[in-house]
């Protein structure tokens, strides 16, 4: 997925761009509102991450101009402005979600995933597998597959960007609790379980040594 990250704080910009890249997304960055507005008018994106306090043009104006052009892509506002009034104003002007700085990166990743899911249509079909974004369920040839919560989290992350590698530590974050990521062993255990359940579906989880995992079509042996 192609994400436009509009943020003038360079440390935060770099950190969030890295998080997006680790999740398999292509992050394009803009550090001021006018540059962001020009990019949005000219290029397709799947999601906008928008800071409000920006040089050149305020984030709210960038958002208003986007919606005036009838561009419907999801917008996630990141702002230090934490009054209810600011949140309401952002959502009223057409944002889909609003996060107050500072925030946990794992929450940022989760909200990005949720917003991208909305833009993707109801289902995704790969091989003989069909994934239902809203219900977070999976079927093989029309029959529902029973997966645990952790298996669902892993599979959903891999399905967001089929073919692209997802870092092992990104997957570990999905399996951990609120305070800590899971260990590498736990990722390996759940990938192993998921692989067994995905046998004969036409897709498999490939290992990219030292980096992570990705969904790939099974090389035909039939
Ligand atoms: Ca700012």
Boltz pocket constraint, residues with backbone or C-beta under 6 A from the ligand:
constraints:
  - pocket:
      binder: B
      contacts: [[A, 7], [A, 8], [A, 9], [A, 51], [A, 52], [A, 53], [A, 54]]
      max_distance: 6.0
